Amino acid sequence: MTSQYSTHWSLEPTRLFLNHGSFGACPDFVIAEQRKWQDLMEKEPVRFFEELMPGLLQKSRHALGEFLHCSPEDLAFVSNATSGVNTVLRSLHFKEGDEILVPNHAYQACRNSIDFVAQRWGAKVVEVAIPFPIEGPHTVIDLMKSAYTSKTKLVMIDTVTSPTGLLMPFEELTAYFESRGVEVLLDAAHGIGMIPLNLGTLGASYVTSNCHKWLCAPKGTAFLYVRKDKQKKIQPLTISHGHTFPLGETTRFRHEFDWTGTQDISGWCALPAVIEGMADLVDGGWEGIMQHNHELAIQGRNILCEQLNIQPPCPDEMIACISTIKVTETLLPNVVMHKPDPLHELLSEKYNIQVPVWSWPSPAGRYLRISAQLYNSIEQYEQLADALVNELK
Ligand SMILES: Cc1ncc(COP(=O)(O)O)c(C=O)c1O
């Protein structure tokens, strides 16, 4: 049986798509909305960029600010969470011996960015080993707190981890570190649209999130939130006209981030319609979507665990809308994380199932991650479980 919501997406109908988590997937109305803005841009490009763009982007920032419970003035558009993380890290200054804390479940691209910056300044990267399977959020809290020293200057925390699909206790950790003067960079790539975010009260110095994942917005739409007192020290990756514009009524932060060169801004223009249109699809609006996807992810995870006769690796409270299980105990030789795993290829070729599988060193094994979005259904996880039982027996 297919989901009642699947008609809103034009996903390949014969394919079982269980990987919303990697790049998202847009419903048809979102694609049409983006096209509308692209058409307008191409009809009269100069008018679009010089006259219409400031008002359009302001409207989108306002819609986002309302959704995230923060001032739109503290939000900048970036193309993706990797750029958001890089924007912060490459703006910051460290002293030799300063410590940057990061859990070992961090997304590798963002971890690379930390290593790159730490090396440049002579700072030390302190990796915090988080177990998986895990008993509960308190394990993360205890381990992260015990890694704190007087030299800790920055902590990067995920809202939801990529390799292990764990909903992190990011609110408690943010309060703990920020109250000690340690800046928190929240990697909320899996954030907006997946879990409630209240940036106005969270207190993090920096938050970046992908709208193209769980908000179902067009690709290349992400934001960077910078707390007001930190804005003076954060510059976009691209320095442009805004660096020297007369300030007038606005801030340097606004000037610098509002123009970083010519690019397709249609995805950002589409955001107000995306937020409203998605909410209209489900009873209960966005709260209803998050609850639906959360319950579906848990049901899907439980089906896989029962069929494969394994214990769920984390409590339900650490699941949002993605869930990871370990499918084999051993790493494959010469297999690198995020490169196609033979099991991924097999599920794709033989069963027409798109689901990520990767090797991960800690603890060693091969892991499979399911996603749950409105267009998915229970039967799809049952089909995946049958395929896995068949191949892993
Ligand atoms: C935790 C986390 N951070 C960052 C990213 C990077 O997202 P993007 O490729 O859109 O920059 C991802 C992507 O899956 C992620 O899961």
PDBQT file of the ligand as one rigid body, heavy atoms in Angstrom, charges set to zero:
ROOT
HETATM    1  C1  LIG A 401      24.817  16.151   9.923  1.00  0.00    +0.000 C 
HETATM    2  C2  LIG A 401      25.065  16.671   8.538  1.00  0.00    +0.000 A 
HETATM    3  N1  LIG A 401      25.786  17.804   8.387  1.00  0.00    +0.000 NA
HETATM    4  C3  LIG A 401      26.014  18.337   7.186  1.00  0.00    +0.000 A 
HETATM    5  C4  LIG A 401      25.529  17.744   6.045  1.00  0.00    +0.000 A 
HETATM    6  C5  LIG A 401      25.847  18.374   4.728  1.00  0.00    +0.000 C 
HETATM    7  O1  LIG A 401      24.719  18.795   4.019  1.00  0.00    +0.000 OA
HETATM    8  P1  LIG A 401      24.954  19.513   2.621  1.00  0.00    +0.000 P 
HETATM    9  O2  LIG A 401      25.559  18.502   1.706  1.00  0.00    +0.000 OA
HETATM   10  O3  LIG A 401      23.605  19.946   2.171  1.00  0.00    +0.000 OA
HETATM   11  O4  LIG A 401      25.880  20.625   2.869  1.00  0.00    +0.000 OA
HETATM   12  C6  LIG A 401      24.786  16.571   6.134  1.00  0.00    +0.000 A 
HETATM   13  C7  LIG A 401      24.263  15.915   4.931  1.00  0.00    +0.000 C 
HETATM   14  O5  LIG A 401      23.679  14.883   4.932  1.00  0.00    +0.000 OA
HETATM   15  C8  LIG A 401      24.546  16.022   7.418  1.00  0.00    +0.000 A 
HETATM   16  O6  LIG A 401      23.843  14.907   7.581  1.00  0.00    +0.000 OA
ENDROOT
TORSDOF 0
